[in-house]
Amino acid sequence: MVVVQVALASVSVSSRHWGAERGRGVVRCGIAEASGEPAPMGQKTKYNDGVFAKAFMTLFARKIEKFGRDIDDKKGWLDYDYDYESFVQVSKSAMQGRNRLQQQQVVRLVLLSMLPPGAPAQFRKLFPPTKWAAEFNAALTVPFFHWLVGPSEVVEVEVNGVKQKSGVHIKKCRYLENSGCVGMCVNMCKIPTQDFFTNEFGLPLTMTPNFEDMSCEMVYGQVPPRFEDDPASKQPCLVDFCSLANPSSSDCPKLR
């Protein structure tokens, strides 16, 4: 996703004042499909994005836009005409001319810029790496990131031999669905989000995208593998969905 999963940090820190239920109604957007579920593989899911969802898109896009290149139609802070497609385009522009590590660093800087001073330290105090903290953040992910990744649900997982409800199953990631790019998924979402939670917040997080059906599994409390050992690092391009895909390459060139 673009800059994927940043707000969760600030949301988690302030959740004691907001309340998860209130947040559920604020940032949620609806699927416009008749089934109420994401569209089948090969079809793009239709969403009804409300004012607050577009406000979040604008906030994220404007932060990322500072790192983008060749953006002709830049919008102002009070312009809420960003839709999800333009949000993804801004993310793509931030990847241009940057290698894998530089792209991930862009996301880290964007995330840090969205947090108040001292937020990571405060997060560590409020949410030490316990079963409760992992389950609490999983519960927050579902309502607060619906606009970004689409519908998801909390699931039971096993972390270090302990069963806990700190997993989140994303049914069909909206970010991957709209970008169609393995490199964007891994460099602009998965890796920087894992690193941010694990290293900045002190709460381990592992994200495992499924490129066969565009679902994703998030497990709070689980230490992520090294990039070299992660199956996602060897994922080939999604030839049927990415306009820049290299069919002859064994892995996505953006992962190198």
NORWO-V105758 format. One record per residue. N is the residue number from 1. NEAR is the number of other C-alpha atoms within 12 Angstrom. Layout:
BEGIN
n,near
N,NEAR
N,NEAR
END
This chain:
BEGIN
n,near
1,49
2,55
3,52
4,46
5,45
6,43
7,37
8,39
9,40
10,32
11,32
12,38
13,32
14,22
15,26
16,18
17,13
18,18
19,20
20,27
21,18
22,17
23,28
24,25
25,22
26,25
27,33
28,34
29,34
30,29
31,25
32,18
33,16
34,12
35,12
36,17
37,21
38,31
39,25
40,19
41,23
42,19
43,18
44,26
45,31
46,25
47,30
48,22
49,28
50,25
51,22
52,27
53,35
54,32
55,28
56,39
57,45
58,32
59,33
60,40
61,44
62,37
63,34
64,42
65,36
66,24
67,31
68,30
69,20
70,18
71,22
72,12
73,16
74,25
75,22
76,15
77,19
78,13
79,19
80,26
81,27
82,32
83,30
84,38
85,29
86,31
87,41
88,38
89,35
90,39
91,45
92,40
93,29
94,37
95,38
96,22
97,16
98,23
99,20
100,30
101,23
102,23
103,37
104,38
105,27
106,36
107,45
108,35
109,25
110,35
111,37
112,31
113,25
114,28
115,27
116,18
117,13
118,18
119,27
120,31
121,22
122,21
123,33
124,24
125,18
126,25
127,32
128,26
129,28
130,24
131,29
132,20
133,31
134,41
135,35
136,34
137,44
138,40
139,37
140,40
141,45
142,37
143,35
144,40
145,40
146,43
147,43
148,48
149,48
150,45
151,33
152,32
153,29
154,28
155,25
156,23
157,26
158,19
159,26
160,14
161,10
162,14
163,19
164,27
165,27
166,38
167,36
168,41
169,33
170,38
171,34
172,36
173,43
174,42
175,46
176,45
177,42
178,37
179,38
180,38
181,42
182,45
183,45
184,45
185,51
186,48
187,42
188,48
189,46
190,45
191,46
192,40
193,44
194,38
195,35
196,36
197,45
198,31
199,22
200,28
201,38
202,30
203,40
204,34
205,38
206,37
207,39
208,34
209,37
210,26
211,31
212,26
213,23
214,36
215,30
216,35
217,33
218,46
219,45
220,47
221,40
222,34
223,24
224,31
225,21
226,14
227,24
228,14
229,10
230,20
231,20
232,34
233,29
234,22
235,32
236,30
237,34
238,33
239,23
240,21
241,25
242,24
243,15
244,21
245,24
246,22
247,18
248,12
249,18
250,18
251,23
252,30
253,26
254,35
255,34
256,24
END
